[in-house]
């Protein structure tokens, strides 16, 4: 007597779990897609640094004020200074970016 009752209970539980699973899957498929946001700029350095590339390196807008450029340069250099374990190449690119943003560039600028 108990066996058919337990079998029926198991079938009902499986049916309810399946129904809940299908509803959850439908809700998951119907939600709007999340936009993929990139945190970092993909790609290498350009042969001659542009103002856009300099702004990307310093994390600024292209029309930033000189004070903001100097402040951003200081923050990026603290993180990438060669004396603190950073790369000489990246430090030169950060310095070049500051020069481009302040309008002090004479050419490619980077010794690398």
C-alpha positions in Angstrom: 0.0 0.0 0.0 2.7 2.4 0.9 4.8 1.7 -2.2 2.3 3.0 -4.8 1.7 6.1 -2.6 5.5 6.8 -2.4 5.9 6.2 -6.2 3.0 8.6 -6.9 4.5 11.2 -4.6 7.9 10.9 -6.3 6.3 11.3 -9.7 4.4 14.4 -8.6 7.6 15.9 -7.1 9.5 15.2 -10.3 6.7 16.8 -12.3 6.7 19.9 -10.1 10.5 20.2 -10.2 10.5 19.9 -14.0 7.8 22.5 -14.4 9.7 24.9 -12.1 12.9 24.2 -14.1 11.2 24.9 -17.4 9.7 28.2 -16.1 13.1 29.3 -14.8 14.7 28.5 -18.2 12.0 30.4 -20.1 12.6 33.4 -17.8 16.3 33.2 -18.2 16.1 33.1 -22.0 13.6 36.0 -22.1 15.7 38.5 -20.1 17.4 41.2 -22.1 21.0 40.6 -23.0 23.7 42.3 -20.9 26.0 44.6 -22.8 29.6 43.4 -22.7 31.7 46.3 -21.4 35.4 46.2 -21.9 37.4 47.7 -19.1 40.6 48.0 -21.1 41.5 49.2 -24.6 42.5 46.3 -26.8 45.5 46.8 -29.0 49.1 48.0 -29.0 50.6 51.4 -29.2 50.5 53.4 -32.4 53.9 54.3 -34.1 53.2 58.0 -33.4 51.2 58.8 -30.4 47.9 60.6 -31.1 46.0 62.8 -28.6 43.3 60.0 -28.4 45.9 57.4 -27.5 47.4 59.7 -25.0 44.0 60.3 -23.4 43.4 56.5 -23.3 46.7 55.9 -21.5 46.1 58.6 -18.9 42.4 57.7 -18.5 41.3 61.2 -19.5 39.2 62.9 -22.1 41.0 64.5 -25.0 40.1 68.0 -23.9 41.3 67.6 -20.3 42.8 70.6 -18.5 46.6 70.7 -17.9 46.1 70.3 -14.2 44.0 67.1 -14.7 46.7 65.8 -17.1 49.4 66.3 -14.5 47.3 64.7 -11.8 46.5 61.7 -14.0 50.2 61.4 -15.1 51.3 61.3 -11.5 48.8 58.6 -10.6 49.7 56.4 -13.5 53.4 56.9 -13.0 53.2 55.9 -9.3 51.7 52.6 -10.5 54.2 52.1 -13.4 57.4 53.7 -12.2 60.5 51.6 -13.0 61.9 52.1 -9.5 58.7 50.5 -8.1 58.9 47.5 -10.3 57.3 49.0 -13.4 58.4 48.8 -17.0 60.7 51.4 -18.5 58.8 51.1 -21.8 55.4 51.8 -20.1 56.9 54.7 -18.1 58.2 56.3 -21.4 54.8 55.9 -23.0 53.1 57.5 -20.0 55.6 60.4 -20.2 55.0 60.7 -23.9 51.2 60.7 -23.3 51.6 63.6 -20.9 53.7 65.5 -23.4 51.2 64.9 -26.2 48.3 66.0 -24.0 50.2 69.2 -22.9 51.3 69.9 -26.4 55.0 69.5 -25.7 55.8 66.7 -28.2 58.6 67.0 -30.7 58.1 63.7 -32.6 57.5 60.1 -31.6 59.2 60.9 -28.3 59.6 57.3 -27.2 63.2 55.9 -27.2 61.8 52.4 -27.7 
